[in-house]
């Protein structure tokens, strides 16, 4: 599970050749599910800190490694970084690029609260 910047870095770790997360993620590696919170591919106002995260990576490798279990992108309809058309673009990109299921939370903002109930509920659904 990752939130905002973390979601992008985790997708890149899974997509990067020769990556080690306790062991190398090879083509036969299977991830047990991915929950991306406040996830994005595009933002309404890119700032210097995130520019390198906007570059493409190996989406097909992410699909292969996560094929047995879902990728769920939890987005909000009023996230300050991805509101309006950017939310719609992100929904489409997550579905097209990595086959993600999209969950839109009304008025979820950027999911900044420590114990976001909707995040806990979504994680519990994935564990069942």
N, CA, C and O of each residue as an XYZ file, in Angstrom:
512
protein
N       0.845     -1.161      0.000
C       0.000      0.000      0.000
C       0.893      1.225      0.000
O       1.942      1.240      0.644
N       0.480      2.236     -0.712
C       1.223      3.480     -0.734
C       0.282      4.649     -0.932
O      -0.831      4.483     -1.431
N       0.733      5.837     -0.539
C      -0.072      7.044     -0.661
C       0.680      8.072     -1.483
O       1.862      8.318     -1.240
N       0.011      8.670     -2.447
C       0.506      9.773     -3.256
C       1.888      9.489     -3.843
O       2.004      8.632     -4.719
N       2.949     10.184     -3.389
C       4.291      9.949     -3.934
C       4.693      8.489     -3.800
O       5.328      7.926     -4.692
N       4.318      7.878     -2.675
C       4.689      6.486     -2.444
C       4.100      5.574     -3.506
O       4.728      4.584     -3.882
N       2.892      5.890     -4.004
C       2.289      5.021     -5.018
C       3.121      5.021     -6.282
O       3.291      3.979     -6.914
N       3.634      6.161     -6.653
C       4.456      6.243     -7.852
C       5.765      5.512     -7.651
O       6.223      4.801     -8.546
N       6.376      5.677     -6.488
C       7.657      4.996     -6.257
C       7.469      3.492     -6.205
O       8.329      2.757     -6.691
N       6.382      3.009     -5.636
C       6.157      1.563     -5.587
C       5.893      0.998     -6.975
O       6.368     -0.091     -7.297
N       5.143      1.722     -7.802
C       4.936      1.244     -9.175
C       6.273      1.154     -9.891
O       6.516      0.202    -10.633
N       7.140      2.130     -9.678
C       8.444      2.131    -10.335
C       9.331      1.001     -9.817
O      10.074      0.401    -10.593
N       9.264      0.704     -8.529
C      10.058     -0.398     -7.973
C       9.632     -1.703     -8.611
O      10.476     -2.514     -8.992
N       8.329     -1.914     -8.733
C       7.834     -3.136     -9.344
C       8.228     -3.194    -10.817
O       8.512     -4.273    -11.336
N       8.250     -2.061    -11.488
C       8.527     -2.029    -12.926
C      10.010     -2.075    -13.266
O      10.362     -2.400    -14.400
N      10.879     -1.762    -12.332
C      12.308     -1.637    -12.623
C      12.986     -3.000    -12.703
O      12.823     -3.837    -11.815
N      13.732     -3.212    -13.750
C      14.492     -4.453    -13.901
C      15.550     -4.557    -12.808
O      16.176     -3.560    -12.450
N      15.747     -5.749    -12.284
C      16.803     -5.985    -11.312
C      16.517     -5.418     -9.927
O      17.428     -5.318     -9.105
N      15.284     -5.051     -9.658
C      14.924     -4.480     -8.362
C      14.948     -5.544     -7.285
O      14.577     -6.691     -7.532
N      15.376     -5.175     -6.108
C      15.363     -6.097     -4.989
C      14.456     -5.572     -3.888
O      14.663     -4.472     -3.377
N      13.473     -6.342     -3.534
C      12.620     -6.107     -2.374
C      12.617     -7.436     -1.629
O      11.709     -8.250     -1.800
N      13.631     -7.651     -0.807
C      13.899     -8.913     -0.133
C      14.342     -9.987     -1.125
O      15.128    -10.863     -0.765
N      13.863     -9.939     -2.343
C      14.314    -10.819     -3.415
C      14.060    -10.093     -4.720
O      13.307     -9.120     -4.750
N      14.659    -10.541     -5.771
C      14.445     -9.897     -7.069
C      13.027    -10.152     -7.546
O      12.484    -11.244     -7.371
N      12.436     -9.134     -8.149
C      11.100     -9.270     -8.722
C      11.256     -9.729    -10.169
O      11.427     -8.913    -11.074
N      11.195    -11.026    -10.372
C      11.324    -11.575    -11.715
C       9.939    -11.733    -12.327
O       8.928    -11.434    -11.690
N       9.904    -12.203    -13.557
C       8.629    -12.377    -14.248
C       7.705    -13.351    -13.520
O       6.486    -13.255    -13.659
N       8.262    -14.288    -12.746
C       7.406    -15.239    -12.042
C       7.041    -14.776    -10.634
O       6.398    -15.517     -9.889
N       7.441    -13.568    -10.262
C       7.060    -12.997     -8.977
C       5.598    -12.584     -9.044
O       5.136    -12.053    -10.054
N       4.884    -12.832     -7.968
C       3.481    -12.437     -7.898
C       3.270    -11.580     -6.652
O       3.600    -11.994     -5.541
N       2.724    -10.401     -6.845
C       2.419     -9.504     -5.737
C       0.997     -9.793     -5.296
O       0.122    -10.001     -6.137
N       0.750     -9.809     -4.000
C      -0.543    -10.188     -3.448
C      -1.610     -9.118     -3.486
O      -2.630     -9.261     -2.813
N      -1.423     -8.066     -4.233
C      -2.392     -6.986     -4.335
C      -1.716     -5.665     -4.040
O      -0.745     -5.610     -3.286
N      -2.226     -4.611     -4.630
C      -1.640     -3.288     -4.452
C      -2.775     -2.292     -4.220
O      -3.711     -2.213     -5.016
N      -2.687     -1.541     -3.140
C      -3.633     -0.465     -2.861
C      -2.892      0.847     -2.968
O      -1.984      1.124     -2.184
N      -3.280      1.658     -3.940
C      -2.653      2.948     -4.195
C      -3.608      4.040     -3.709
O      -4.704      4.194     -4.249
N      -3.199      4.781     -2.709
C      -4.053      5.791     -2.076
C      -3.636      7.178     -2.557
O      -2.454      7.518     -2.537
N      -4.615      7.980     -2.992
C      -4.356      9.299     -3.567
C      -3.402      9.152     -4.750
O      -2.464      9.931     -4.922
N      -3.671      8.138     -5.548
C      -2.783      7.769     -6.646
C      -2.923      8.722     -7.826
O      -3.978      9.319     -8.042
N      -1.831      8.853     -8.590
C      -1.854      9.748     -9.750
C      -0.797      9.364    -10.773
O       0.262      8.833    -10.436
N      -1.108      9.642    -12.010
C      -0.142      9.654    -13.108
C       0.076     11.085    -13.572
O       1.168     11.452    -14.005
N      -0.984     11.895    -13.476
C      -0.920     13.310    -13.853
C      -1.498     14.144    -12.711
O      -2.393     13.703    -11.991
N      -0.970     15.352    -12.562
C      -1.464     16.269    -11.534
C      -1.777     17.613    -12.173
O      -1.275     17.939    -13.249
N      -2.613     18.386    -11.493
C      -3.041     19.654    -12.065
C      -1.952     20.717    -12.062
O      -1.981     21.610    -12.909
N      -1.003     20.657    -11.153
C       0.068     21.666    -11.097
C       1.375     20.986    -10.704
O       1.758     21.025     -9.534
N       2.073     20.356    -11.670
C       3.329     19.678    -11.343
C       4.331     20.646    -10.712
O       4.472     21.786    -11.156
N       5.015     20.183     -9.686
C       6.033     20.995     -9.035
C       7.350     20.232     -9.094
O       7.357     19.013     -9.265
N       8.476     20.953     -8.952
C       9.793     20.338     -9.202
C      10.029     18.997     -8.518
O      10.650     18.114     -9.109
N       9.559     18.824     -7.312
C       9.815     17.595     -6.551
C       9.249     16.344     -7.244
O       9.767     15.245     -7.044
N       8.205     16.499     -8.045
C       7.571     15.321     -8.642
C       7.848     15.131    -10.128
O       7.403     14.140    -10.706
N       8.558     16.038    -10.754
C       8.735     15.962    -12.210
C       9.318     14.627    -12.673
O       8.877     14.079    -13.683
N      10.295     14.105    -11.951
C      10.893     12.831    -12.373
C       9.904     11.669    -12.247
O      10.056     10.654    -12.928
N       8.896     11.807    -11.383
C       7.910     10.744    -11.190
C       6.862     10.729    -12.297
O       6.068      9.791    -12.383
N       6.850     11.747    -13.137
C       5.862     11.818    -14.212
C       6.317     11.089    -15.475
O       5.556     10.984    -16.437
N       7.548     10.587    -15.477
C       8.085      9.887    -16.642
C       7.515      8.464    -16.726
O       7.266      7.840    -15.694
N       7.309      7.952    -17.933
C       6.779      6.590    -18.106
C       7.721      5.520    -17.548
O       8.918      5.754    -17.384
N       7.166      4.361    -17.265
C       7.946      3.198    -16.836
C       7.309      1.961    -17.440
O       6.372      2.088    -18.228
N       7.772      0.791    -17.110
C       7.328     -0.456    -17.727
C       5.984     -0.906    -17.141
O       5.936     -1.700    -16.201
N       4.904     -0.384    -17.711
C       3.562     -0.697    -17.218
C       3.222     -2.170    -17.397
O       2.549     -2.756    -16.549
N       3.674     -2.767    -18.477
C       3.365     -4.172    -18.728
C       3.970     -5.068    -17.651
O       3.356     -6.055    -17.246
N       5.159     -4.734    -17.192
C       5.789     -5.521    -16.124
C       4.967     -5.440    -14.839
O       4.818     -6.434    -14.128
N       4.438     -4.259    -14.547
C       3.566     -4.104    -13.377
C       2.341     -5.002    -13.541
O       1.943     -5.682    -12.596
N       1.747     -5.010    -14.721
C       0.578     -5.858    -14.976
C       0.900     -7.338    -14.760
O       0.112     -8.072    -14.163
N       2.051     -7.763    -15.245
C       2.441     -9.174    -15.120
C       2.638     -9.552    -13.661
O       2.119    -10.573    -13.209
N       3.368     -8.756    -12.935
C       3.695     -9.080    -11.539
C       2.468     -9.015    -10.639
O       2.420     -9.695     -9.614
N       1.485     -8.216    -11.001
C       0.280     -8.080    -10.174
C      -0.931     -8.799    -10.771
O      -2.057     -8.576    -10.327
N      -0.720     -9.641    -11.752
C      -1.837    -10.241    -12.489
C      -2.738    -11.136    -11.645
O      -3.928    -11.241    -11.945
N      -2.228    -11.778    -10.617
C      -3.035    -12.699     -9.823
C      -3.916    -11.987     -8.796
O      -4.874    -12.574     -8.291
N      -3.605    -10.747     -8.489
C      -4.344    -10.001     -7.480
C      -4.537     -8.569     -7.954
O      -3.778     -8.083     -8.793
N      -5.530     -7.901     -7.431
C      -5.870     -6.591     -7.977
C      -4.922     -5.458     -7.590
O      -4.272     -5.468     -6.544
N      -4.884     -4.494     -8.483
C      -4.357     -3.178     -8.145
C      -5.596     -2.318     -7.966
O      -6.443     -2.255     -8.857
N      -5.709     -1.666     -6.837
C      -6.832     -0.779     -6.577
C      -6.278      0.621     -6.394
O      -5.406      0.848     -5.555
N      -6.786      1.560     -7.183
C      -6.401      2.964     -7.053
C      -7.542      3.692     -6.358
O      -8.638      3.812     -6.904
N      -7.278      4.170     -5.165
C      -8.257      4.909     -4.375
C      -8.009      6.397     -4.605
O      -6.977      6.936     -4.203
N      -8.961      7.048     -5.251
C      -8.826      8.465     -5.574
C     -10.008      9.231     -4.994
O     -11.033      8.644     -4.647
N      -9.856     10.528     -4.896
C     -10.901     11.381     -4.358
C     -11.386     12.353     -5.422
O     -10.630     12.752     -6.309
N     -12.640     12.724     -5.325
C     -13.186     13.678     -6.285
C     -12.813     15.125     -5.961
O     -13.145     16.031     -6.725
N     -12.130     15.352     -4.842
C     -11.712     16.723     -4.515
C     -10.266     16.786     -4.008
O      -9.934     17.628     -3.173
N      -9.415     15.900     -4.511
C      -7.992     15.934     -4.168
C      -7.386     17.213     -4.745
O      -7.583     17.513     -5.923
N      -6.658     17.960     -3.936
C      -6.113     19.249     -4.369
C      -5.116     19.105     -5.521
O      -4.870     20.071     -6.243
N      -4.544     17.919     -5.700
C      -3.549     17.710     -6.753
C      -4.131     17.115     -8.036
O      -3.528     17.230     -9.103
N      -5.286     16.489     -7.934
C      -5.827     15.770     -9.090
C      -7.327     15.975     -9.261
O      -8.031     15.042     -9.647
N      -7.820     17.153     -8.989
C      -9.271     17.368     -9.066
C      -9.746     17.570    -10.506
O      -8.956     17.824    -11.415
N     -11.056     17.448    -10.681
C     -11.673     17.706    -11.979
C     -11.212     16.769    -13.067
O     -11.205     15.550    -12.896
N     -10.824     17.350    -14.197
C     -10.395     16.554    -15.349
C      -9.183     15.677    -15.042
O      -9.011     14.621    -15.650
N      -8.346     16.109    -14.104
C      -7.163     15.313    -13.769
C      -7.554     14.015    -13.084
O      -6.894     12.997    -13.289
N      -8.605     14.021    -12.278
C      -9.080     12.784    -11.675
C      -9.551     11.840    -12.774
O      -9.236     10.651    -12.750
N     -10.306     12.365    -13.738
C     -10.799     11.531    -14.833
C      -9.644     10.974    -15.667
O      -9.673      9.809    -16.063
N      -8.641     11.790    -15.931
C      -7.470     11.321    -16.675
C      -6.757     10.211    -15.908
O      -6.369      9.200    -16.494
N      -6.584     10.396    -14.601
C      -5.911      9.386    -13.789
C      -6.693      8.083    -13.756
O      -6.101      7.009    -13.869
N      -7.999      8.154    -13.605
C      -8.812      6.941    -13.628
C      -8.569      6.165    -14.917
O      -8.333      4.957    -14.892
N      -8.629      6.867    -16.036
C      -8.432      6.234    -17.340
C      -7.018      5.657    -17.474
O      -6.845      4.533    -17.944
N      -6.012      6.428    -17.059
C      -4.623      5.966    -17.170
C      -4.356      4.755    -16.285
O      -3.664      3.831    -16.713
N      -4.883      4.732    -15.067
C      -4.680      3.573    -14.195
C      -5.333      2.332    -14.781
O      -4.769      1.240    -14.698
N      -6.502      2.481    -15.367
C      -7.155      1.329    -15.983
C      -6.383      0.854    -17.206
O      -6.150     -0.344    -17.365
N      -5.988      1.775    -18.064
C      -5.295      1.413    -19.302
C      -3.884      0.887    -19.051
O      -3.492     -0.125    -19.631
N      -3.132      1.548    -18.210
C      -1.714      1.217    -18.050
C      -1.464      0.007    -17.176
O      -0.618     -0.823    -17.509
N      -2.177     -0.119    -16.061
C      -1.884     -1.219    -15.135
C      -3.110     -2.047    -14.776
O      -3.045     -2.904    -13.894
N      -4.232     -1.795    -15.455
C      -5.432     -2.597    -15.212
C      -6.032     -2.408    -13.837
O      -6.644     -3.332    -13.301
N      -5.874     -1.245    -13.261
C      -6.347     -1.001    -11.889
C      -7.861     -0.896    -11.812
O      -8.528     -0.419    -12.730
N      -8.374     -1.360    -10.680
C      -9.754     -1.081    -10.310
C      -9.736      0.305     -9.670
O      -8.833      0.615     -8.892
N     -10.708      1.126     -9.986
C     -10.737      2.487     -9.473
C     -11.844      2.614     -8.443
O     -12.980      2.207     -8.684
N     -11.505      3.181     -7.291
C     -12.486      3.497     -6.257
C     -12.408      4.997     -6.031
O     -11.358      5.527     -5.669
N     -13.541      5.685     -6.249
C     -13.588      7.130     -6.063
C     -14.293      7.423     -4.743
O     -15.433      7.013     -4.525
N     -13.602      8.130     -3.882
C     -14.167      8.532     -2.591
C     -14.646      9.976     -2.693
O     -13.865     10.870     -3.017
N     -15.917     10.203     -2.420
C     -16.452     11.563     -2.417
C     -15.847     12.351     -1.258
O     -15.825     11.886     -0.119
N     -15.366     13.532     -1.563
C     -14.815     14.456     -0.556
C     -13.692     13.848      0.274
O     -13.561     14.164      1.457
N     -12.890     12.990     -0.320
C     -11.790     12.357      0.406
C     -10.534     13.206      0.495
O      -9.602     12.870      1.226
N     -10.504     14.312     -0.250
C      -9.310     15.153     -0.239
C      -8.095     14.372     -0.713
O      -8.169     13.613     -1.680
N      -6.982     14.565     -0.028
C      -5.743     13.859     -0.372
C      -5.457     12.737      0.631
O      -4.322     12.274      0.744
N      -6.490     12.306      1.354
C      -6.385     11.203      2.315
C      -5.244     11.445      3.305
O      -4.383     10.583      3.483
N      -5.238     12.596      3.938
C      -4.138     12.965      4.831
C      -4.317     12.512      6.274
O      -3.353     12.507      7.039
N      -5.511     12.139      6.652
C      -5.738     11.719      8.035
C      -5.054     10.378      8.287
O      -5.010      9.516      7.408
N      -4.530     10.216      9.477
C      -3.781      9.003      9.819
C      -4.652      7.753      9.707
O      -4.208      6.727      9.191
N      -5.857      7.836     10.177
C      -6.734      6.662     10.195
C      -7.933      6.885      9.274
O      -9.074      6.937      9.735
N      -7.677      7.015      7.994
C      -8.745      7.189      7.021
C      -9.559      5.899      6.955
O      -9.055      4.862      6.524
N     -10.803      5.967      7.378
C     -11.651      4.784      7.417
C     -11.797      4.146      6.041
O     -11.771      2.921      5.928
N     -11.949      4.946      5.003
C     -12.118      4.397      3.666
C     -10.880      3.617      3.224
O     -11.004      2.631      2.497
N      -9.705      4.037      3.646
C      -8.467      3.320      3.305
C      -8.437      1.975      4.031
O      -8.112      0.945      3.441
N      -8.775      2.002      5.300
C      -8.807      0.760      6.093
C      -9.843     -0.204      5.520
O      -9.581     -1.401      5.402
N     -11.011      0.312      5.168
C     -12.060     -0.540      4.595
C     -11.612     -1.158      3.277
O     -11.849     -2.341      3.033
N     -10.974     -0.373      2.435
C     -10.521     -0.889      1.142
C      -9.438     -1.944      1.334
O      -9.444     -2.964      0.644
N      -8.516     -1.716      2.253
C      -7.471     -2.705      2.537
C      -8.102     -3.999      3.062
O      -7.687     -5.090      2.671
N      -9.084     -3.889      3.927
C      -9.771     -5.080      4.449
C     -10.466     -5.864      3.335
O     -10.435     -7.094      3.334
N     -11.090     -5.162      2.389
C     -11.733     -5.837      1.248
C     -10.703     -6.645      0.467
O     -10.970     -7.770      0.043
N      -9.532     -6.060      0.286
C      -8.506     -6.749     -0.490
C      -7.947     -7.955      0.237
O      -7.477     -8.895     -0.404
N      -7.987     -7.951      1.557
C      -7.453     -9.065      2.336
C      -8.407    -10.247      2.432
O      -8.007    -11.338      2.841
N      -9.639    -10.042      2.066
C     -10.640    -11.125      2.168
C     -10.494    -12.119      1.050
O     -11.251    -13.088      0.983
